Structures are given as structure tokens and as C-alpha cells.
Amino acid sequence: MRLVDAVYARITELMKERQITVNALANLSGVPRTTVVTMTRSATVKLSTVYGICDGLGITLQEFFSSPLFSPENIID
């Protein structure tokens, strides 16, 4: 999968774990709802966006990227 797809999959995974919606994530993180939603159609994602989401969820970037979704064999780009 593309790296941006893995990022969005990880965000979705974390929202499900915490039972929150995209709107709730936007409120917690300060990242606009439209930014979170459009990541599914984007070819890139800003690290500052991921950082804001991590901050809102109370996790570190290291925790975010420690998912198996980001293992080299899963990323094609």
C-alpha cells in the first residue's frame, strides 16, 4: 500500500480503538475535518498533520508509526 494509505489506515484504527469520529478527532487534534477526510485521496500527507493528530490522541509519533502497517514489506512507495 502507499504510505499515505498506511497513515490513513492507522488513523482509522486509532479512531476505532478510541471509539471516536472524524469530527471528534478534528476537535481533539486541531486538524481540520476536511484534511483528515481528504487524506484518502491524496498522494502525500504532511508530517505536521500526523503530529497534530498524535498530539490530539495523546500518543507520540513513535507510537503512531510502530504499527505493522508501516513495515517495509507493506509499503510500495
C-alpha positions in Angstrom: 0.0 0.0 0.0 1.0 3.6 -0.4 2.5 5.3 2.6 -0.4 7.8 2.7 -2.8 4.8 2.7 -1.0 3.3 5.7 -1.2 6.6 7.5 -4.9 6.9 6.9 -5.4 3.2 7.9 -3.5 3.9 11.2 -5.6 6.9 11.9 -8.8 4.9 11.3 -7.5 2.1 13.5 -6.8 4.6 16.3 -10.2 6.2 16.0 -11.9 2.8 16.2 -9.9 1.9 19.3 -11.0 5.1 21.0 -14.5 5.0 19.5 -14.3 8.5 18.1 -15.5 10.0 14.9 -13.6 12.1 12.4 -15.3 15.2 13.8 -14.1 14.2 17.3 -10.6 13.6 16.0 -10.6 17.0 14.3 -11.7 18.7 17.6 -9.1 16.9 19.7 -6.2 17.5 17.3 -7.0 20.8 15.7 -6.6 19.3 12.3 -9.5 20.3 10.1 -12.0 17.5 9.4 -11.6 18.1 5.6 -7.8 17.4 5.9 -8.4 14.1 7.6 -11.1 13.0 5.1 -9.1 14.1 2.0 -6.0 12.1 3.1 -7.7 9.1 1.4 -7.5 10.8 -2.0 -4.1 12.4 -1.5 -0.7 11.3 -2.7 1.0 13.0 0.3 0.4 13.8 3.9 2.2 16.4 6.0 4.1 15.2 9.0 2.7 18.2 10.8 -0.8 16.8 10.2 0.2 13.4 11.6 1.9 15.2 14.6 -1.3 17.2 15.3 -3.4 14.0 15.2 -0.9 12.2 17.5 -1.0 15.2 19.9 -4.8 15.1 19.9 -4.8 11.4 20.6 -2.2 11.6 23.3 0.4 9.4 21.6 3.9 10.0 20.2 4.9 9.8 16.6 6.9 6.7 17.5 3.7 5.1 18.8 1.9 6.0 15.7 4.5 4.6 13.3 5.2 1.5 15.4 2.2 -0.2 13.7 2.9 -3.2 11.4 1.2 -1.1 8.7 4.5 0.7 8.3 6.8 -2.3 7.9 8.8 -2.2 4.7 7.1 -5.1 3.1 3.7 -3.3 3.4 4.8 0.0 1.8 5.1 0.2 -2.0 6.3 3.8 -2.4 
